[in-house]
Amino acid sequence: MSTNPRIPAPSHPFRHRLPVQLRFNDVDMFGHVNNTVYLQFFDLGKLRYFEEVLGADFDKSGLAVVVVNINCDFYEPSFLNEKLEVMTQTTHIGEKSITLEQRVVNRTTGAVKCLCRTIMAGFDPKTLQSAPIPDDSRRSIETYETPLY
């Protein structure tokens, strides 16, 4: 893990990790991974997280959520030759919302490159209105995120 004192400790260990592939066009003129690329990594991490947590039938699970708020803090640059991964966890489930914390880290050193907090709201695509998080999705997420002792 990172020794940077500015990076908050996670609320619990991350169980979901996804290696990501850097491409030549992910790098800006300074040789750094461009900040917009991290948001693509976070989106991919969300997708794979929900697939793993909710199972093979994720697309039929009834969980429909939309991003309503996203905040990203950048701590140090990433470069084309680094091996990175996205770590994802749910930190809060409300009646109609889910809060995720994600981090992009160097797989070798554990250095945290950036941290993202996303609030996703339950959504009914038929009525275009907010909707509760389905109970079965809530249980699956809570079970997945419960620490094993």
C-alpha positions, -999 to 999 in steps of 0.1 A, spaced: 0 0 0 10 36 -4 29 54 23 15 88 11 -1 104 42 -26 123 20 -43 91 8 -71 80 32 -71 44 44 -98 23 28 -128 15 50 -122 -22 45 -99 -43 23 -105 -43 -14 -116 -77 -27 -121 -67 -63 -90 -60 -84 -88 -56 -122 -55 -53 -141 -58 -27 -168 -38 -24 -201 -22 9 -210 -21 19 -246 1 43 -265 -27 68 -269 -34 68 -231 -3 89 -226 -2 127 -229 25 149 -242 44 148 -209 45 110 -209 19 107 -182 -13 87 -184 -40 113 -192 -64 121 -165 -94 112 -186 -81 77 -191 -85 70 -154 -122 75 -156 -123 49 -184 -105 25 -160 -130 33 -133 -159 25 -156 -144 -8 -166 -137 -15 -129 -174 -8 -120 -186 -31 -148 -164 -60 -138 -171 -55 -101 -209 -57 -106 -205 -87 -129 -185 -105 -102 -207 -94 -73 -241 -100 -90 -230 -130 -110 -233 -141 -146 -268 -126 -149 -257 -91 -140 -275 -77 -171 -307 -94 -160 -303 -87 -122 -327 -57 -121 -300 -34 -108 -301 -3 -129 -279 26 -116 -267 58 -131 -237 79 -120 -249 111 -102 -216 122 -87 -180 114 -93 -149 128 -75 -113 119 -84 -82 128 -65 -49 124 -83 -18 116 -62 10 108 -86 14 103 -123 14 69 -141 35 61 -171 31 38 -201 54 11 -188 36 7 -154 15 -23 -145 -17 -8 -131 -49 -22 -116 -83 -8 -105 -95 -17 -71 -132 -14 -64 -154 -16 -33 -188 -5 -21 -186 17 9 -222 25 14 -256 13 2 -286 36 8 -322 30 -1 -317 44 -36 -280 48 -39 -246 30 -38 -213 47 -31 -182 31 -46 -146 38 -38 -120 29 -65 -83 33 -67 -58 29 -95 -26 14 -81 7 3 -94 5 -35 -91 42 -38 -83 47 -11 -57 12 -6 -44 15 31 -50 -20 48 -53 -21 68 -84 -56 82 -79 -88 76 -59 -123 80 -70 -156 81 -51 -187 76 -72 -224 78 -61 -247 58 -83 -285 62 -79 -311 35 -85 -329 42 -118 -360 29 -135 -354 31 -172 -391 28 -180 -402 58 -159 -369 77 -160 -372 82 -123 -351 72 -93 -357 37 -79 -348 17 -48 -318 -6 -50 -332 -41 -54 -331 -62 -22 -313 -91 -40 -286 -68 -54 -282 -52 -19 -278 -86 -3 -253 -97 -29 -232 -66 -25 -233 -68 14 -223 -105 13 -194 -98 -11 -181 -69 10 -185 -86 43 -150 -93 56 -141 -130 60 -128 -137 94 
